[in-house]
Amino acid sequence: MLRRISLIAGACMALLAMAGTVRAQDFPNRPIRIVIPYAPGSVADVFARIMAQDMQEQWKGTIVVEAKSGANGSIAAEEVARAAPDGYTWLLVTTFFTASPALNTQLRWDPVRDFVPVGQICLAPNFFIVPTSLPVKTVADYVALAKAKPGTLNYSHPGKGSTGHLGFELFKRLAGIDVTAIGYRGYPQMVPDIASGLITSSFLSANQALAQVQSGSIRIIGTISDGRSKYFPDVPTMAEQGFAEAQVTPWFGFVVPAGTPQPVVERISAALETALASAEVRKKLDVAGCDARSAPLRQFADIIKADVALWARVVKEAGIPPD
C-alpha cells in the first residue's frame, strides 16, 4: 500500500512538473502588461519600452507598457501584487520599491513577500550637482561650506523615497552636515530652480544633468557610482573624494507577482538576458542614460533584500517620519 501511495505521489509530482514545462513553453500566448510606477515619458518609462520592444520581437507577441503613477509607486506596486500570478503582469521597480516599507507603515504590499524578482535591467548613475553660482568645485568644498554655514544650504529631490532623497540623506549623515531637503513633484519642476541657484544642490542622472551642464548653469562635483562615468569621465567618484558609502546608484528591474510558476519566471528572465546581450538594446539604454547591467533571478533578489535593509537604516538614522 505504501509503495502504491509513493508511486501515485511521484506520478502526480511528475505531472505537475510537466504541466509547468508546458505552460512555460506556451508562454506567452496573449499580451503582457508592464506597469510603470511613474508618468509617461519618464526615464523608467523609456527603459521599460526599450526592453519591451526587444522581448516582444523575441516572442512575436505583444507587450503593453502602462504608466500608473501615484503614492510614490505604491499604486502600481499594489495593483501588480494583486494581479494573477501567471507571468502576464510585470512591475518595473527601482529605489521606491525597496524604500517603501521603511517610509509607509500602512503599506499593503511587501517587496519580498509579494513579488518574485525576474532581473535587473540597468544602473542609472547619478551625479552630485550644484549651481555654478555656488562657490564650490569639489565635494570637500561643499562639505566645508555646509559646515561653515549650517542650515543655509538646501538640496532638492523628486519625491520622498527616491534615490535623490534617501541618497542625499545618507551623504548628509556621512558628512555630518545640516542641509535642508526640498521636495518636488518631479524633475521638470526641480531642475530650473537648481539652474537659477534657488536650490543649492541635488543628485541628478546623466540625461537630467547634461543640458544644464552644457548651458553652464550647473556644475558636477561628484559621480555617485562605483566608477567614473563615461558620460562625465573627468568627474571623480564619491569614493575618490572620501565618501565611498554614499555611492548609491539607482537600478531598474522587473518583478512579477508572488506565486508565478518558476518555469514562467525563468522564461521571462531568459528573454530579458537575451535582450540585455543585444548591442542595439545596450546602445539604446546608453543613449537614455542607463548602463545595461544584468542581475538575473536570485542575484536580483539579493540586491532587493540588501537595499530594503539599507534604506531602513538610512530612514531610521535620518529620522525621516513614515507616512
C-alpha positions, 0 to 999 in steps of 0.5 A: 500500500505504501509503495502504491501511495509513493508511486501515485505521489511521484506520478502526480509530482511528475505531472505537475512538473510537466504541466509547468514545462508546458505552460512555460513553453506556451508562454506567452500566448496573449499580451503582457502588461508592464506597469510603470510606477511613474508618468509617461515619458519618464526615464523608467518609462523609456527603459521599460519600452526599450526592453519591451520592444526587444522581448516582444520581437523575441516572442512575436507577441505583444507587450503593453507598457502602462504608466500608473503613477501615484503614492510614490509607486505604491499604486502600481506596486499594489495593483501588480501584487494583486494581479494573477500570478501567471507571468502576464503582469510585470512591475518595473521597480527601482529605489521606491520599491525597496524604500517603501516599507521603511517610509509607509507603515500602512503599506499593503504590499511587501517587496519580498513577500509579494513579488518574485524578482525576474532581473535587473535591467540597468544602473542609472548613475547619478551625479552630485550637482550644484549651481555654478553660482555656488562657490564650490568645485569639489565635494570637500568644498561643499562639505566645508561650506555646509559646515561653515554655514549650517542650515543655509544650504538646501538640496532638492529631490523628486519625491520622498523615497527616491534615490535623490532623497534617501541618497542625499540623506545618507551623504548628509549623515556621512558628512555630518552636515545640516542641509535642508531637503526640498521636495518636488513633484518631479524633475521638470519642476526641480531642475530650473530652480537648481539652474537659477541657484534657488536650490543649492544642490541635488543628485541628478542622472546623466540625461537630467544633468547634461543640458544644464551642464552644457548651458553652464548653469550647473556644475558636477562635483561628484559621480555617485557610482562605483566608477567614473562615468563615461558620460562625465569621465573627468568627474571623480567618484564619491569614493575618490573624494572620501565618501565611498558609502554614499555611492548609491546608484539607482537600478531598474528591474522587473518583478512579477507577482508572488506565486508565478510558476518558476518555469514562467519566471525563468522564461521571462528572465531568459528573454530579458538576458537575451535582450540585455546581450543585444548591442542595439538594446545596450546602445539604446539604454546608453543613449537614455542614460542607463548602463545595461547591467544584468542581475538575473533571478536570485542575484536580483533578489539579493540586491532587493533584500540588501537595499530594503535593509539599507534604506531602513537604516538610512530612514531610521538614522535620518529620522525621516517620519513614515507616512 
